[in-house]
Structure formats: structure tokens, C-alpha cells
């Protein structure tokens, strides 16, 4: 039997030739791995692998996906029972790869007789895609930090300072990702850079509200997709996976709080953050500016989630629309639940329409455009104020976090009750 040798230290390990061992089940398993490591939801991974198995002639196919593990079994074309188990790496949000695997699944449904080697080659190409260069990531951090700072009600000077802080955070993230392989340590150092740069700029007279500058820079670190996907897993009764994603988001927020608090404690000219993180909206001009900036920030932030550029206009429009609706409801009612519920419903409904029209997973739109509404920043603030001993503010933000989470969960659940055929109007041919 043909083999290939791999040199490892003082030993030479022989492995069977890939062309002799790879079959349809292996291809399905690898597709599930790519989806898992790209941050796909459990039900999406299982559904996509099921469609691929049907296209590839696998009968009685069953799959069980847990956090960092994929198990499949089925009858191959020869009628033999096969099973596979694969442990996956730590997931990171990469919505572009998720969309590519989804497209491959549809392609197999339309052309089911493709050779297995071709499927593996396509999966390898998907896995090696980067979508964006490091410079583009840094530019996205600059635009995202400045835009979200303005969307939260800051002035032009504070928005500029937040953009400059976002520049340093973006550069730091690129450097840390190369030399540090522990994610929470990367987040701690990146948030410390945000606090350091914001305080230096404020000390030099560039900026008027220190808290808003720091908040804008930190927005690019908030794990929005983890919170959104965790909520979606809970609504699908995947409690274990949802809890794992939620804990990932919580640990990130905790790391952000530790980084900011440590840096502020070290700087002699820094002050602890106040409870006022944004200024109230008083005119339609301010509402318009904040709406546009929320849309721009959403599009910029989607770069960090590796969303293809062709969806930027959709995401920017949806992010701006949801934030506009939030501002209008909040400014007129000051009712937290309503201010979150209706924008969340707008995002979830529109995401399903766009998913059918664009022929891609709804997660691409939902995880990115829901970002202005997610409770991640509230949770960060809750942890921060609890750490500095301000229990009243900490508990208040913690309450806002849980309230927003449950409200978004309700919106997602309500939308999922609607049959798919109601969303096929205007489907792209």
C-alpha cells in the first residue's frame, strides 16, 4: 500500500496515502470541522453535514456535535456502516468560511457526483482563505472604534481620539496574535492598550470624555458573535454549547475589565471610569449622525468577523436601521425592553430574508448587524464597576445585560417560529 513519510524529530512516521483513505464520510467530517472552528452554531453544523451526506449518497446518516467535537455515522454507497469522531480546535469567528462551506453544500446538492478529491481540495482552499490583510484589519479597528464612539453620542473630538486608540489596539492585536497564543491574555493586553492610549490622548487634551474614548476603542474587542450565537444555541435547546459560548464571551469581558483596570491603576494621571458612558441625544441631527456611524461601525466591525465585502452594504444598512429604531424608542419611552425587542426583531426578520435572497447563512447578517444591541458592553461595565467596588453601578449594568440577553432571545425565538417559505420573497435566482 502506498504511503507517505513525515519526518518528526528522530522518527519517521508513515501514513496511508490520502487518496486511499479519504472518502465521502471523511469529507463530511472535515466540513463539520471547518464549520465548528469558524464559529458556526451546532444546529447549522448538523444541518449542513446532513445535506452533504444526502448529496453524497450516505444513508441513515446521523451526527452529534458538541463543543470542540464532531461525531458522525452512516451507511456508505457500498452499504457498509462507517463512523467518525473528530476533536476540533478552539473556534474563532470566521463568517466568511462558514458561508463558503454552506455554498459548497449547495453545490454538492446541485452536482452530487463530484470526486471526493475535488471536495477535499475545495475544503482545503476554504480553510486557507484569509479574506483580509492585516492592514485592512487595522483600518477596520480605526473606523469601528471612531464610528461606535460617535454612535454612542460622543463628539467629533472624542470620536477622533477613539479612532486613534483603535489604531493602537489594532496594531497591538496583530502583534499579540503572532507571539501570544492564549486568547484571554491577548484581550487583556489589547484592552490595556486601549486604556493607555485613551488616557494619554485625554491627558494631551485630545478628547473631552475619557470614558467615551475608552468605550469606543473597547467596542472592537467585545465578543458580540459569541453572545448572539450563545442565545441562538439556547433557543435551539443546545444548552451545553450555548453555555460554552456564553462563558467564552464572559471570560472575554472579564479579561477586558482586568486589562482596563490594571492600566488605569498603573497610570498616575488616569482616573477610574465614571458611570456616564454616553451623552443623551437631543436633536434629529444627532440621531442622524449616530445612525450613520452605527452603520459604518457595523460594516467595519464585520471585517474582524471575516464577512465577505459584498455584504457590507447589507450589514451597514441593517446596523444603522436597528440603531435608529433603538434611539427612537429609547428617547421617547425610556423602556429598555421595547428599545431592544423591536430592533432585535428587525434584525432577525431581515437576516432571514437576506439569507434567502443572498443564499447564505443568516448568521452572517445576524451576528454582525446585531452588534450595536448586544449586551457585551453592559457586561464589561458590570464587571468593571464590581471590581472597583461600585456595587450599585455594577449590579445596574448586570441587570441591563441580562435584560438585553433575554429580550434578544425572545426576538430570535419568535422569528424562528415562522416557517421558512415566508422568507423566500425576492429570492435571488
N, C-alpha and C positions, 0 to 999 in steps of 0.2 A: 504494500500500500504506500502510495506517495506521501511523503511528509515534508514539513519544512522545519528547519532548525532555528532556534533563537538562542543567542549567546547570553547567559546570565551569570556574571561573576566568573567562577571557575568551572561552571557546569554548562553543558549544552542540553537544552530541553527540546525534545521532538514533539511536534503537534501534528495531528492529521491535517491534510490539505483542506483548506476552507471549502473548495468546490465539492469535496466528497462528504462533508459533514453538514453543510448548510442546506436546510430545506424550508418548506413553507412555514412550519412551526417556528423555526429559528427567526425567520423574517418578521413574523408577527410579534415575537418576543422582543426583538430589537426595536421595533416600532413603539412598543409599550414602554421600553426603557427610555427612549428619546423623549416621549411624552412626559413620563414621570420626572425626568431630570430637567425638563423645561417648565415645570410648574403646573402641568395640567391637572384638572380635578379628577378624582377617582372614577366617577361615572363616565367622564369623557374618555379616559383611557380604556375602560372596559368596553364602551360602546364602539370606539374606533377599532379596537382589536377584533371585536365581534364581526364588524363589517368586513374587515380584511380577511378573516377566516372564511367567511361565506364566499367571498370573491375567489379565494384560493382553493376552494373545494374541501375545506376541513369541516367534517360533520361532527355533530354532538360536541361542539366547542363550548368550553366553559373557562372562565377566568376568575381569579381572585387577586385583587390588588390591595395592598396595604402600604403604609408609609415606608418607602425605600425597599419594596419587594413586589415582584410580579410572578404569578403562578398561572400556568395555562395547561389545558389538556384537550384532546380531541382525537377523532379518527382521521388519519391521513387518507390520501386518494387510493392507497392500497388496502384500506380497511383496517390498518393496524393502529392500536392505541398508543398515543405519544403524550408525554408530559414534559413540561419545562418549568424550572424555577430559576429566578434571577434576582440577585440583590443589586440595587441601583445606588448611584452616588447621591450625595446631598443635592436636592433640587435647587435650581435658581431660575427666576422668572425669565423666560425667553419665548415670548409670544410668537415671534417670527417662525421658530422651529415648530411650534405647535401647529401653526397654520400650514406649514409645508407638509407635515405628516398627514394632516387632515386632507390636503389636496392629493397626496399620494393614495390615500384610502379611496377617494372618489375616482381617481384614475384607474385603480385596480377594479373597481366595480364596472367601469366602462370598458376596460381592456383586461379581462381576467387571465388571459393566457400568457402573461409576461414571464420570462425566465426568472428564476429565483436570484440568479447572479445580478440581474438588472435591478431587482428590488433592493438588494443589499447595496449596490452601488449608489442608488438614489438616496438610501438612508445615510450612507456614509457622506455623501455630498451635503445633505441637510445638516448633519451633525457638525461638519466642518465650517459651515457658514458663520460669518461674524456679523454681517449686516451693516455694522457701523465701525468706523475707525476711532481710535482713542481721542483724536482731536474733536470729532463730532460729539462724543460723549461729554467732553469738557464744555463745548459750546452749549449743549443741552442743559448742563448744570447751571451755566450762567443765565441763560434765558429763563429756565424754570424757576430759579431762586428769585430773580428780579420780578418775574411776572406774578408769582404767587404772593410775594410780598405786597405788590400793588393790589392784587385781587383781595387781599385781606384788609385793605383800607389804608395802607401806608402812603406817604407822599413820594414825589419823584426822587428826592434825595435819599430817603430810606430805601426805596426800590433799587437805586443805583448801588448803594452800599451792599444791599443783599446780593445783587448780581456779582459784585466784586468778591464777596465772601464765597459765593457759589463757584467762582473761578478757582479759588484756592482749594475748596473742598473737592472739586472735580479733578484737579491735578493730584491732590492727595490720594483720592480713591484709585486713580490709575497706578500710582506708585505702590500703594499698600497691596493692591491685588496681585502685584508681581512678586513681592517679597514676604508677604504675610498670608498664610493660608487658613487662619482662624477668622471666621466671619465676624464674630462679636468684637474681636479686637480691632478689626478694620473699621467697624462702626464707631467704636469708642474714639479711636484716633481721628476719624473724619469729623465727628461731632465736636471734638476738642478744637480742631482747626476752624470749624465754623464759629465757635465761641471766641477763639483767639482773634481771628481776622475781624469779626464784627466789633469786638471791644476796642481793637486798635484803631479801626476806622472811626468809631464813635469818639475815641479819645483825641483823634486828629481833627475832629469837627466835621467829619463826613457822615452825616446821619443825625436824626433828631430823636428817634425812639429805638433805643438799644434792643429792646425785646423783639420788636417787629423785624429788625435786621436779622437777628439770630434765627427767628422763626422762619423767615423766608429761605435762609440758607439750609435750615434743617429739613425743609419740606422734601428735598431731593433724597433724603435718607429714610423717610417714613415708609414702612413696608405696606403700602396700600394694597397691592395684589394679594399678599398673604391674608389680610383681613377679609377682603372680598371673597377669595377662594374658600377661606375657612367658613364663612357664612353660607356659601353655596353648598359646601360639603354637609353642613348641619341640616340644611333644608332637604338634602338627599338621604338623610339618616346615616351618613357616613361619619359617625361621631368620633371614631378614633383618628381618622385622617384630619377631620376638622379641628380637633383639639391639638393635633401636632402642628398644623398650620398656624393656629391661633397662638400657640406657645412660641413659635418662631417669631411671629410679629411682636409678642410681648417681650421676648428677650432682646429684640432689636430696639424697641422703645426704651427698655431698661438700659441698654448699652448707650443709647443717645443721651439719656439723662445723666449717666455716670460721666460720660465724656465732657458734657457741658459743665456740670457741677465741679468736676476736678479742675478744669481750666479756669473757671471763674474764681475758684478758691486760691489758685496759684497767682493770678494776676493782681498786683496791688491796686490798680486803678479800675478794676471791674467791680460791678455790683450784682447782687442776686437779682434774678428776673422778677418783674412785677406781674400782677395778675392781668394787667391790661395789655393784650397782645395785638389788638387791632383797634382802629378808630371807627365810630359809627358812621354809616352812610347817610348823608343829609340832602343830597340833590340827585336829580336824574343823570347829570353829567358824571357824578362819581359812580353811580350804578353802572353806567355805560362803560366807563373805564375799567372798573373791576370785572365786568362781564367779559370784555375783550381780553383782559390779562389772564383771566381764568382759562379761557380757550387757548391762548398762546402757551400758557404754562402746561396745560394738559397735553398739547401736541409735543412740547419739548420733553416733558416727562416720559412720554411713550417711547422716546429714543432709548432711555435706560431700560425699558422693558423689551427692547428689540422688536418693536412693532414696525412692519414694513411702511415705507414712506407713503405709499399710495393711500393709506388710511388716515393720514394726518388731518386732512380737511374734515373727514367724518368725526374724528375724535375731538378736534378743536371745536367744531360746532356743537357737538353733544356736551362737551365740558362747559362751554360758555352758556348753553341753554339751561343746563342743570343748576349752574351757579346763579344765573339770573333769576330763575324761579325761586331758588333758596333765598336770595336777597329780598325779593318782592314779598314773599310770605313772612319772612322773619321781621322785616322792617314794619310791616303792617299789623302783625299779630303777636310777635314775640313768643310764638308757640313752637317749642323745639321739635315736637313730634311731627307736626304738619310741615314744618320747614325742611325736614329731612325726608319725610314719606313721599311727598309729591315729586320732588326732584329725583328721588330714587326710583319711583315708578316710571318717570320719564326715561331714565337711563336704561332700565331693564326692558321696557317695551321696545324702545328704539333699537337697543342692542340686538334683540331677536329679529326685528325687521331687517336691520343691516346685515345680520348673519345670513339670512336667506338671500338678500339681494347681492351681497358680495361673495356668497358661497364660501364662508369661512366661519370658524367657531365664534360664538357670541362672546366668549371670554376675551377675545382681542379688543372688543369695544367696552365690555363691562368693567374689566379690571383696570383699564386706563382712564376711561371717562368718569368713573365713579370716584376718582381720586379726590376731587375737591370736597366730597361729602364724607369720606371715610373717617372713623373715629381714632385713627392712629395718632394724630397730633394731640387730641384730648387725652389719650392715654399717656403720651410722653409728658404732657404738662402735669397730669395727676401724679406720676411717679416723681417728677422733679420736685414738686411742692411738698410731697410727703417726705422726700429725702432731706429737704432743708428745714423740716419741722412745721411747715404751714399746713396743718391737717385740714383746716376748713376749705382752703382753695383746692387742695389735693382731692378731697372727697367730692367736691363740687365738679371737678373735671372728670373724676372717675364715674360719677353719676352720668355726666354728659356722654362719656364714652359708651357705657352700656346701653344707654337710651338710644344712641345713634346706631349701635350694632343691631339691636333688636328691631329697630324701625326698618333698617335696610334688609334684614332677614325677612320681615313681613312683606316688603315690596318684592323681593326676589321670589318668595313663595307664592304670592298672588299671581305673579306673571307666569310662573311655571304651571299653574293650573289651566292655563289657556292652551288648547290644542295647537300643534304646530301649523296646521293648514290655515289658521287665521293670520299667519305672518308671511304668507307667500305672495302677497300682492306686490306687484312690481319686481318680481324675482328676475334677476339678470339671466338672459339666455346665452 
